[in-house]
Structure formats: structure tokens, C-alpha cells
Amino acid sequence: MKKILFTLIAFATVFALTGCNSCTQTFKNLESDFSELDRNVTVINGIKGDTLFSYSGPCYISDSSKPGDVTLIYKVGKKSKKADFVGDHIIFIATEK
């Protein structure tokens, strides 16, 4: 019985320590999706330094986003829009207001 309890506690501890970062991002996205978390977003061409996209307001960064492939869902007025940024040379900067 003690071995089973110890094993369950060990798995719970490992899960809690390894899942924190992704859980935090998911919770921020849920907050953004339901209570419109405001962010400043800038996408820059990493080679030329040109600003490709700039947005300030409520938005959602897709959970499936990864380096080189970022999906942003944002609002213009009451209409939701989606922007995909794909490439190795983009710099995606998102800060919370």
C-alpha cells in the first residue's frame, strides 16, 4: 500500500513540475479568449529588421504555436481575424499590457 501511495505522489510531483510552463500559457490563453487579455504584438523580419505586423489589443496565441510557426487570433472591432506567421526568420514579440 505504501509503495502505491509513494508512486502516485511521485507521478503527481513530476507532472506538477514539468507541466507548469505549458499550463501557464494555456491559462493565459483561456483568460485572453474569455476576458480579452490585452497584448502588444510585433512581428519583425529577422533578416531585414522590418516590422511585418503590429497589433495592440485583445488577442489569443494558439496553443499549437511553436518557433517558426505562430498563429494569432485577434479582434478588429467585433470581428475575429486570424494571422499565421511562418518562417525561420521571424521574430514574434508579445507582451501583456
C-alpha positions as CSV (number, residue, x, y, z in Angstrom):
1,M,0.0,0.0,0.0
2,K,2.8,2.4,0.9
3,K,4.5,1.7,-2.5
4,I,1.4,2.6,-4.4
5,L,0.9,5.8,-2.4
6,F,4.6,6.7,-2.9
7,T,4.3,6.0,-6.7
8,L,1.2,8.2,-7.0
9,I,2.8,11.0,-5.1
10,A,6.0,10.7,-7.3
11,F,4.0,10.9,-10.5
12,A,1.9,13.9,-9.3
13,T,5.1,15.7,-8.3
14,V,6.8,15.1,-11.7
15,F,3.6,16.1,-13.5
16,A,3.3,19.3,-11.5
17,L,7.0,20.3,-12.1
18,T,7.1,19.6,-15.8
19,G,3.7,20.8,-16.9
20,C,3.8,24.3,-15.3
21,N,5.0,26.3,-18.3
22,S,2.5,24.9,-20.8
23,C,-0.3,25.1,-18.2
24,T,0.6,28.8,-17.6
25,Q,0.4,29.6,-21.3
26,T,-2.9,27.7,-21.6
27,F,-4.4,29.6,-18.7
28,K,-3.3,32.9,-20.2
29,N,-4.9,31.9,-23.5
30,L,-8.1,30.9,-21.8
31,E,-8.1,34.3,-19.9
32,S,-7.4,36.0,-23.2
33,D,-10.1,34.1,-25.0
34,F,-12.8,34.8,-22.4
35,S,-11.9,38.1,-20.8
36,E,-9.9,39.6,-23.6
37,L,-6.3,39.8,-22.3
38,D,-4.7,42.8,-23.9
39,R,-1.3,42.3,-25.5
40,N,1.1,44.3,-27.7
41,V,2.2,42.1,-30.6
42,T,5.0,42.9,-33.0
43,V,6.3,40.6,-35.8
44,I,9.7,41.5,-37.2
45,N,11.6,40.2,-40.2
46,G,14.8,38.8,-38.6
47,I,16.9,39.4,-41.7
48,K,16.0,42.9,-42.7
49,G,14.6,44.2,-39.4
50,D,11.3,45.4,-41.0
51,T,8.1,45.3,-38.9
52,L,5.8,42.9,-40.7
53,F,2.8,43.1,-38.3
54,S,1.9,45.2,-35.3
55,Y,-1.2,44.9,-33.1
56,S,-2.3,46.1,-29.7
57,G,-5.5,44.8,-28.1
58,P,-7.2,41.6,-27.1
59,C,-5.7,38.5,-28.8
60,Y,-5.1,34.8,-28.4
61,I,-1.9,32.9,-29.3
62,S,-2.7,29.4,-30.4
63,D,-1.6,26.6,-28.2
64,S,-0.2,24.8,-31.2
65,S,2.2,27.7,-32.0
66,K,5.9,26.9,-32.0
67,P,9.1,28.7,-33.1
68,G,8.8,29.5,-36.8
69,D,5.0,28.8,-36.9
70,V,2.9,31.2,-34.8
71,T,-0.9,31.6,-35.1
72,L,-2.5,34.7,-33.6
73,I,-6.3,35.3,-33.3
74,Y,-7.2,38.9,-32.7
75,K,-10.1,41.3,-33.0
76,V,-10.8,44.2,-35.3
77,G,-13.9,45.8,-33.9
78,K,-16.2,42.9,-33.1
79,K,-14.8,40.7,-35.8
80,S,-12.2,38.0,-35.1
81,K,-9.3,37.7,-37.5
82,K,-6.5,35.1,-37.8
83,A,-2.9,35.7,-38.7
84,D,-0.3,33.0,-39.4
85,F,3.4,33.7,-39.3
86,V,5.6,31.0,-40.7
87,G,9.3,31.0,-41.3
88,D,12.7,30.7,-39.6
89,H,13.5,34.4,-39.8
90,I,10.5,35.9,-38.0
91,I,10.8,37.4,-34.5
92,F,7.4,37.3,-32.7
93,I,7.2,39.6,-29.7
94,A,4.1,39.5,-27.5
95,T,3.9,41.4,-24.2
96,E,0.9,41.8,-21.8
97,K,-0.4,45.3,-21.2
